[in-house]
Amino acid sequence: MKRLMMILVCLLGLVGCSSQYIMSTKDGRMIATDSKPRLDDDTGMYRYYDAEGREMLIKKDDVTQIMER
């Protein structure tokens, strides 16, 4: 029982540490992401995960701002 409680406490702690971000684009869209978008210097694109957990890509030039929610 103690082990189960400890696992639950750890999982809740991890969930509390995750941050959502909002990316605004040149065409006025606001894109919510589940994690901080990462820039791939080789391709010039941001890689992020959407609200449904799918990996998405967007051109660096299309993004005007990234802010933590």
Phi, psi and omega per residue, in radians:
M1 nan -0.734 3.115
K2 -1.102 -0.654 -3.124
R3 -1.127 -0.738 3.118
L4 -1.103 -0.741 3.122
M5 -1.103 -0.714 3.138
M6 -1.125 -0.710 3.108
I7 -1.104 -0.764 3.127
L8 -1.099 -0.719 3.113
V9 -1.102 -0.743 3.117
C10 -1.114 -0.745 3.130
L11 -1.122 -0.730 3.101
L12 -1.117 -0.630 3.083
G13 -1.126 -0.698 3.115
L14 -1.185 -0.681 3.127
V15 -1.126 -0.674 3.141
G16 -1.184 -0.368 -3.109
C17 -1.502 -0.284 -3.102
S18 -1.306 2.493 -3.115
S19 -2.088 2.560 3.026
Q20 -1.783 2.624 3.138
Y21 -2.220 2.705 3.061
I22 -2.090 2.237 3.048
M23 -1.889 2.256 3.018
S24 -1.780 2.491 -3.076
T25 -1.983 2.912 -3.130
K26 -1.086 -0.497 -3.128
D27 -1.576 0.181 3.028
G28 1.603 0.031 3.117
R29 -1.309 2.617 3.024
M30 -2.061 2.000 -3.057
I31 -1.885 2.110 3.095
A32 -1.532 2.344 3.125
T33 -2.136 2.685 3.130
D34 -1.514 -0.225 3.123
S35 -2.583 2.970 -3.122
K36 -1.165 2.209 3.100
P37 -1.095 2.428 -3.130
R38 -1.924 2.290 3.127
L39 -1.501 2.209 3.042
D40 -1.666 1.850 -3.076
D41 -1.094 -0.521 -3.117
D42 -1.181 -0.701 -3.088
T43 -1.749 -0.297 -3.099
G44 1.267 0.498 -3.114
M45 -2.196 2.568 3.015
Y46 -1.499 2.394 3.084
R47 -1.937 2.238 -3.135
Y48 -2.595 2.973 3.095
Y49 -1.987 2.263 -3.134
D50 -1.401 -3.093 -3.071
A51 -1.106 -0.396 3.136
E52 -1.646 0.075 3.090
G53 1.490 0.140 3.117
R54 -1.458 2.458 3.076
E55 -1.350 2.272 -3.091
M56 -2.237 2.776 3.093
L57 -2.262 2.525 3.044
I58 -2.524 2.485 -3.125
K59 -1.117 2.459 3.117
K60 -1.026 -0.672 -3.099
D61 -1.184 -0.374 3.142
D62 -1.458 -0.264 -3.084
V63 -1.637 2.250 3.100
T64 -1.742 -0.548 -3.088
Q65 -2.737 2.533 3.019
I66 -2.200 2.146 -3.127
M67 -2.300 2.529 3.118
E68 -1.354 2.435 -3.121
R69 -1.478 nan nan
